[in-house]
Amino acid sequence: MRSHEIDYEIIGDDMQVVEVELDPTETVIAEAGAMNWMDDGISFEVKMGDGSEANQGFMGKIFGAGKRLLTGEALFMTHFTNRGHSKKKIAFAAPYPGSIVALDLAQLPYGEFTCQKDSFLCAAMGTKVDITFNQKIGTGFFGGEGFILQKLEGDGKAFIHAGGTIVKKELNNEVLKVDTGCLVGFTAGIDYSIEKAGNLKSMVFGGEGLFLAILKGTGTVYLQSLPFSRLANRIIGSAPNLGGKRQGEGSVLGTLGNILDGD
């Protein structure tokens, strides 16, 4: 195997954590800030890139890091390595409520999985984590979350996270229309594009967004029930200090009640 062979356990139901078990010298890579806890004996190092190409030159690393920076991702990734003489555990969790999906890239077509750019959580050392752009012009202008995607490549374990409940769909030369924010990722064999969501009236007053993601082909698609953007909009809309309104709670005294409550 090109990737390190790691063991894992997913803990919890609605706000999950993945605990990875590392043998001596094994390494797991993760996005910055994803780690929750780890055993003594695990060291970590921030590096430019995922480490999948050991012989990659300096300019190649700069180019890869530049792509991540331009798309809003962190410039560096964190590499956690077991420096001890026995098995050690380390845990990672998503930055918002949701679920974690374990992917065995060796079992997927071509060892590839394409996902939303903020879905990747962690993976075994040897997994290539790259940014990919949808080439279709409509997706480029209107795709929103779906325009910039991440591609995971390798033959080891990788973990992605999503908001709310995760739904797995198997397409057999079929078409699936999805809100762009509800798409988590898909395997090779799925063609991805964007189209208008109905007529002008539906687009303006329908409340479902202006465009839909169209998934065609044969493969596996993962969907999420609660994109973080929706959750954030509801929170902001209900926050009085940010111009929102109270939603079903609070003192009948209004502003005076806020003061008395310490708000």
VOPAGU-2260 file (C-alpha; in pm, 1 decimal, decimal comma):
REM VOPAGU-2260
SITE   aa  ch    i         X         Y         Z
SITE  MET   A    0       0,0       0,0       0,0
SITE  ARG   A    1     106,7     352,8     -72,6
SITE  SER   A    2     -85,4     486,6     228,4
SITE  HIS   A    3     -32,4     397,3     593,7
SITE  GLU   A    4    -278,8     132,5     712,9
SITE  ILE   A    5    -461,3     287,3    1008,8
SITE  ASP   A    6    -738,1     156,6    1237,4
SITE  TYR   A    7   -1022,7     375,4    1358,0
SITE  GLU   A    8   -1346,7     403,7    1554,4
SITE  ILE   A    9   -1625,3     656,3    1495,5
SITE  ILE   A   10   -1770,2     770,5    1829,3
SITE  GLY   A   11   -2109,5     935,1    1886,5
SITE  ASP   A   12   -2431,7     981,6    1692,7
SITE  ASP   A   13   -2508,0    1342,1    1596,8
SITE  MET   A   14   -2179,7    1518,3    1675,7
SITE  GLN   A   15   -1928,2    1251,6    1591,3
SITE  VAL   A   16   -1558,2    1205,4    1657,3
SITE  VAL   A   17   -1324,9     967,9    1474,4
SITE  GLU   A   18   -1053,0     812,6    1691,1
SITE  VAL   A   19    -758,6     687,3    1485,0
SITE  GLU   A   20    -518,2     423,9    1616,9
SITE  LEU   A   21    -159,8     456,0    1494,7
SITE  ASP   A   22     109,1     191,7    1506,0
SITE  PRO   A   23     465,4     313,0    1572,2
SITE  THR   A   24     587,6     545,5    1289,2
SITE  GLU   A   25     239,8     566,2    1131,8
SITE  THR   A   26     110,6     911,2    1037,9
SITE  VAL   A   27    -229,1    1068,6     981,8
SITE  ILE   A   28    -277,8    1404,7     808,4
SITE  ALA   A   29    -552,4    1652,8     893,4
SITE  GLU   A   30    -678,6    2002,3     829,6
SITE  ALA   A   31    -559,8    2260,3    1081,0
SITE  GLY   A   32    -771,1    2271,9    1396,9
SITE  ALA   A   33    -940,4    1932,2    1353,0
SITE  MET   A   34    -758,9    1748,8    1634,8
SITE  ASN   A   35    -946,9    1696,5    1965,0
SITE  TRP   A   36    -714,9    1483,1    2180,0
SITE  MET   A   37    -419,2    1248,6    2144,9
SITE  ASP   A   38    -209,3    1008,5    2349,5
SITE  ASP   A   39     132,9    1097,9    2477,9
SITE  GLY   A   40     392,7     986,7    2226,1
SITE  ILE   A   41     225,1    1137,0    1919,7
SITE  SER   A   42     410,7    1433,4    1773,6
SITE  PHE   A   43     275,3    1674,4    1515,8
SITE  GLU   A   44     431,8    1892,2    1252,2
SITE  VAL   A   45     281,8    2153,8    1025,1
SITE  LYS   A   46     383,8    2100,3     663,4
SITE  MET   A   47     315,6    2255,2     327,5
SITE  GLY   A   48     122,0    1979,4     150,4
SITE  ASP   A   49     -10,7    1633,3     226,1
SITE  GLY   A   50     323,2    1450,1     198,8
SITE  SER   A   51     193,7    1209,0     -66,8
SITE  GLU   A   52     473,1    1301,8    -305,3
SITE  ALA   A   53     794,3    1267,3    -109,6
SITE  ASN   A   54    1014,4    1376,6    -401,3
SITE  GLN   A   55     807,2    1681,4    -490,8
SITE  GLY   A   56    1023,2    1990,3    -542,1
SITE  PHE   A   57     992,7    2321,2    -359,4
SITE  MET   A   58     809,2    2492,2    -647,3
SITE  GLY   A   59     558,4    2206,0    -663,6
SITE  LYS   A   60     483,4    2248,1    -293,4
SITE  ILE   A   61     446,1    2623,7    -338,6
SITE  PHE   A   62     202,7    2573,8    -628,8
SITE  GLY   A   63      -7,1    2324,0    -431,7
SITE  ALA   A   64     -16,1    2548,2    -125,9
SITE  GLY   A   65    -105,6    2846,2    -345,1
SITE  LYS   A   66    -411,1    2665,7    -482,3
SITE  ARG   A   67    -530,9    2593,5    -128,9
SITE  LEU   A   68    -477,8    2955,8     -25,5
SITE  LEU   A   69    -666,3    3096,1    -326,2
SITE  THR   A   70    -966,0    2874,2    -254,6
SITE  GLY   A   71    -989,1    2972,7     112,6
SITE  GLU   A   72    -827,5    2659,9     256,5
SITE  ALA   A   73    -550,4    2669,9     516,8
SITE  LEU   A   74    -202,3    2704,2     364,7
SITE  PHE   A   75     -59,6    2416,3     571,2
SITE  MET   A   76    -170,5    2070,8     683,6
SITE  THR   A   77     -83,4    1900,9    1012,0
SITE  HIS   A   78      95,8    1563,5    1017,4
SITE  PHE   A   79      53,2    1355,3    1335,3
SITE  THR   A   80     304,4    1070,9    1383,6
SITE  ASN   A   81     328,8     800,6    1650,6
SITE  ARG   A   82     684,6     832,0    1785,7
SITE  GLY   A   83     628,0     579,4    2064,5
SITE  HIS   A   84     686,0     205,3    2083,2
SITE  SER   A   85     322,6      96,6    2113,0
SITE  LYS   A   86     -12,7     182,8    1959,0
SITE  LYS   A   87    -137,0     537,2    2020,5
SITE  LYS   A   88    -472,7     704,4    1957,4
SITE  ILE   A   89    -568,3    1046,6    1828,6
SITE  ALA   A   90    -916,2    1191,7    1773,9
SITE  PHE   A   91   -1055,8    1437,3    1519,2
SITE  ALA   A   92   -1394,4    1608,4    1501,5
SITE  ALA   A   93   -1579,1    1838,5    1264,0
SITE  PRO   A   94   -1607,5    2211,2    1350,4
SITE  TYR   A   95   -1989,9    2197,0    1342,8
SITE  PRO   A   96   -2264,1    1940,4    1426,6
SITE  GLY   A   97   -2288,8    1652,7    1183,4
SITE  SER   A   98   -2166,9    1308,1    1088,9
SITE  ILE   A   99   -1840,7    1151,3     974,8
SITE  VAL   A  100   -1802,3     912,1     680,3
SITE  ALA   A  101   -1510,6     668,6     659,2
SITE  LEU   A  102   -1388,5     609,8     304,5
SITE  ASP   A  103   -1168,0     318,5     197,8
SITE  LEU   A  104   -1014,8     469,5    -112,9
SITE  ALA   A  105    -874,1     132,6    -219,9
SITE  GLN   A  106   -1232,7       9,2    -265,3
SITE  LEU   A  107   -1348,1     308,3    -472,8
SITE  PRO   A  108   -1324,1     334,6    -853,5
SITE  TYR   A  109    -974,7     459,2    -947,0
SITE  GLY   A  110    -906,3     521,6    -576,5
SITE  GLU   A  111   -1068,5     864,7    -603,0
SITE  PHE   A  112   -1334,5    1060,8    -418,9
SITE  THR   A  113   -1442,5    1419,6    -495,8
SITE  CYS   A  114   -1597,7    1625,7    -215,9
SITE  GLN   A  115   -1686,0    1979,0    -112,9
SITE  LYS   A  116   -1370,9    2172,4     -28,5
SITE  ASP   A  117   -1450,2    2196,6     344,3
SITE  SER   A  118   -1563,3    1832,8     387,7
SITE  PHE   A  119   -1219,0    1672,8     430,3
SITE  LEU   A  120   -1131,5    1593,2     792,8
SITE  CYS   A  121    -828,5    1362,5     800,9
SITE  ALA   A  122    -665,1    1071,9     617,5
SITE  ALA   A  123    -385,2     819,0     634,3
SITE  MET   A  124     -43,0     940,6     528,1
SITE  GLY   A  125       0,3     879,6     154,9
SITE  THR   A  126    -341,6    1016,3      60,2
SITE  LYS   A  127    -323,8    1295,5    -194,7
SITE  VAL   A  128    -549,0    1589,6    -108,5
SITE  ASP   A  129    -582,6    1825,7    -402,4
SITE  ILE   A  130    -805,6    2111,2    -511,6
SITE  THR   A  131    -999,9    2060,9    -833,6
SITE  PHE   A  132   -1211,6    2308,8   -1029,1
SITE  ASN   A  133   -1520,2    2216,9   -1226,5
SITE  GLN   A  134   -1438,3    2312,1   -1584,4
SITE  LYS   A  135   -1790,2    2402,9   -1694,5
SITE  ILE   A  136   -1850,1    2776,6   -1720,1
SITE  GLY   A  137   -2197,6    2759,9   -1566,1
SITE  THR   A  138   -2058,3    2589,4   -1258,8
SITE  GLY   A  139   -1779,8    2842,9   -1240,2
SITE  PHE   A  140   -2010,4    3142,9   -1220,4
SITE  PHE   A  141   -2305,1    3000,1   -1029,5
SITE  GLY   A  142   -2195,2    2687,4    -848,8
SITE  GLY   A  143   -2148,2    2844,9    -505,6
SITE  GLU   A  144   -2016,2    2575,1    -271,4
SITE  GLY   A  145   -1995,3    2330,9    -560,6
SITE  PHE   A  146   -1751,5    2519,2    -784,0
SITE  ILE   A  147   -1432,0    2443,0    -592,6
SITE  LEU   A  148   -1399,7    2078,2    -494,2
SITE  GLN   A  149   -1138,5    1860,2    -326,1
SITE  LYS   A  150   -1014,7    1535,8    -476,4
SITE  LEU   A  151    -887,4    1260,9    -247,4
SITE  GLU   A  152    -665,8     996,6    -410,5
SITE  GLY   A  153    -492,7     692,5    -265,3
SITE  ASP   A  154    -538,1     341,8    -129,8
SITE  GLY   A  155    -591,0     407,1     240,7
SITE  LYS   A  156    -856,3     539,4     479,0
SITE  ALA   A  157    -989,5     895,2     453,5
SITE  PHE   A  158   -1259,3    1068,8     656,6
SITE  ILE   A  159   -1503,2    1340,2     554,4
SITE  HIS   A  160   -1769,1    1519,9     758,3
SITE  ALA   A  161   -2102,3    1680,1     676,2
SITE  GLY   A  162   -2384,1    1864,7     852,3
SITE  GLY   A  163   -2689,7    1688,7     991,7
SITE  THR   A  164   -2773,9    1344,8     857,5
SITE  ILE   A  165   -2568,4    1190,2     575,9
SITE  VAL   A  166   -2759,0    1008,3     301,4
SITE  LYS   A  167   -2582,7     765,4      65,2
SITE  LYS   A  168   -2727,5     735,9    -287,0
SITE  GLU   A  169   -2627,3     475,1    -544,0
SITE  LEU   A  170   -2681,7     594,0    -901,7
SITE  ASN   A  171   -2700,9     345,0   -1189,2
SITE  ASN   A  172   -2689,3     554,6   -1504,9
SITE  GLU   A  173   -2936,6     790,5   -1336,6
SITE  VAL   A  174   -2977,3    1163,9   -1275,4
SITE  LEU   A  175   -3004,0    1329,3    -932,3
SITE  LYS   A  176   -3077,7    1699,6    -874,5
SITE  VAL   A  177   -2940,8    1844,7    -551,0
SITE  ASP   A  178   -2914,1    2182,0    -380,3
SITE  THR   A  179   -2550,7    2280,8    -430,7
SITE  GLY   A  180   -2490,9    2310,5     -56,1
SITE  CYS   A  181   -2637,7    1965,8      19,6
SITE  LEU   A  182   -2381,2    1778,3    -187,6
SITE  VAL   A  183   -2100,1    1621,7      18,4
SITE  GLY   A  184   -1913,7    1423,5    -245,8
SITE  PHE   A  185   -1917,6    1151,7    -511,6
SITE  THR   A  186   -1707,9     874,4    -661,3
SITE  ALA   A  187   -1553,7     853,3   -1008,4
SITE  GLY   A  188   -1816,1     783,4   -1273,9
SITE  ILE   A  189   -2041,0    1071,1   -1168,3
SITE  ASP   A  190   -2060,5    1378,2   -1393,1
SITE  TYR   A  191   -2126,0    1705,2   -1210,8
SITE  SER   A  192   -2281,1    2022,7   -1352,9
SITE  ILE   A  193   -2508,5    2315,9   -1262,8
SITE  GLU   A  194   -2845,1    2420,6   -1406,4
SITE  LYS   A  195   -3109,2    2686,1   -1331,4
SITE  ALA   A  196   -3371,3    2599,2   -1070,6
SITE  GLY   A  197   -3688,7    2635,1   -1280,4
SITE  ASN   A  198   -3828,5    2956,5   -1425,5
SITE  LEU   A  199   -3766,6    3313,0   -1306,5
SITE  LYS   A  200   -4058,7    3306,1   -1061,0
SITE  SER   A  201   -3932,0    2987,1    -900,0
SITE  MET   A  202   -3579,7    3124,1    -880,9
SITE  VAL   A  203   -3688,2    3449,7    -711,8
SITE  PHE   A  204   -3965,6    3327,3    -481,4
SITE  GLY   A  205   -3904,6    2953,9    -445,4
SITE  GLY   A  206   -3656,2    2983,9    -160,3
SITE  GLU   A  207   -3452,1    2689,5    -293,0
SITE  GLY   A  208   -3164,3    2886,6    -441,8
SITE  LEU   A  209   -3102,9    2993,1    -799,7
SITE  PHE   A  210   -2921,3    2681,9    -920,0
SITE  LEU   A  211   -2914,2    2306,5    -866,9
SITE  ALA   A  212   -2631,4    2055,9    -888,5
SITE  ILE   A  213   -2697,4    1786,6   -1150,2
SITE  LEU   A  214   -2532,5    1449,5   -1088,6
SITE  LYS   A  215   -2535,9    1197,2   -1372,1
SITE  GLY   A  216   -2384,8     853,7   -1422,8
SITE  THR   A  217   -2304,6     544,7   -1221,0
SITE  GLY   A  218   -2148,4     567,2    -878,2
SITE  THR   A  219   -2201,7     670,8    -517,7
SITE  VAL   A  220   -2317,9    1012,5    -400,8
SITE  TYR   A  221   -2320,2    1140,0     -41,2
SITE  LEU   A  222   -2566,3    1412,5      62,1
SITE  GLN   A  223   -2606,5    1615,9     381,9
SITE  SER   A  224   -2936,2    1727,2     535,6
SITE  LEU   A  225   -2803,9    2046,5     698,0
SITE  PRO   A  226   -2533,3    2242,1     514,1
SITE  PHE   A  227   -2339,5    2465,7     750,6
SITE  SER   A  228   -2437,5    2773,6     547,3
SITE  ARG   A  229   -2806,0    2709,2     626,4
SITE  LEU   A  230   -2731,5    2658,8     994,4
SITE  ALA   A  231   -2523,6    2977,8    1006,9
SITE  ASN   A  232   -2799,2    3180,0     836,4
SITE  ARG   A  233   -3057,2    3062,9    1090,7
SITE  ILE   A  234   -2826,5    3142,6    1381,8
SITE  ILE   A  235   -2745,3    3489,3    1249,9
SITE  GLY   A  236   -3112,7    3553,1    1172,1
SITE  SER   A  237   -3203,3    3469,8    1533,6
SITE  ALA   A  238   -2924,4    3670,4    1697,5
SITE  PRO   A  239   -3055,0    4008,5    1821,7
SITE  ASN   A  240   -2704,4    4153,0    1849,6
SITE  LEU   A  241   -2653,7    4087,0    1477,1
SITE  GLY   A  242   -2984,4    4237,1    1367,5
SITE  GLY   A  243   -3185,9    3918,0    1398,1
SITE  LYS   A  244   -3503,0    3853,2    1596,7
SITE  ARG   A  245   -3578,4    3633,4    1894,3
SITE  GLN   A  246   -3722,8    3296,2    1793,3
SITE  GLY   A  247   -3953,7    3146,4    2055,5
SITE  GLU   A  248   -3754,5    3239,8    2365,4
SITE  GLY   A  249   -3655,3    3526,5    2585,3
SITE  SER   A  250   -3804,7    3765,4    2837,6
SITE  VAL   A  251   -4135,6    3943,8    2773,3
SITE  LEU   A  252   -3951,8    4259,8    2881,0
SITE  GLY   A  253   -3757,2    4258,7    2556,4
SITE  THR   A  254   -3444,1    4474,5    2568,4
SITE  LEU   A  255   -3482,3    4535,4    2944,2
SITE  GLY   A  256   -3499,1    4159,7    2990,3
SITE  ASN   A  257   -3173,7    4123,0    2798,4
SITE  ILE   A  258   -3004,4    4365,7    3035,1
SITE  LEU   A  259   -3137,0    4186,5    3342,8
SITE  ASP   A  260   -3027,2    3852,5    3196,5
SITE  GLY   A  261   -2677,7    3983,9    3131,9
SITE  ASP   A  262   -2720,3    3993,1    2754,3
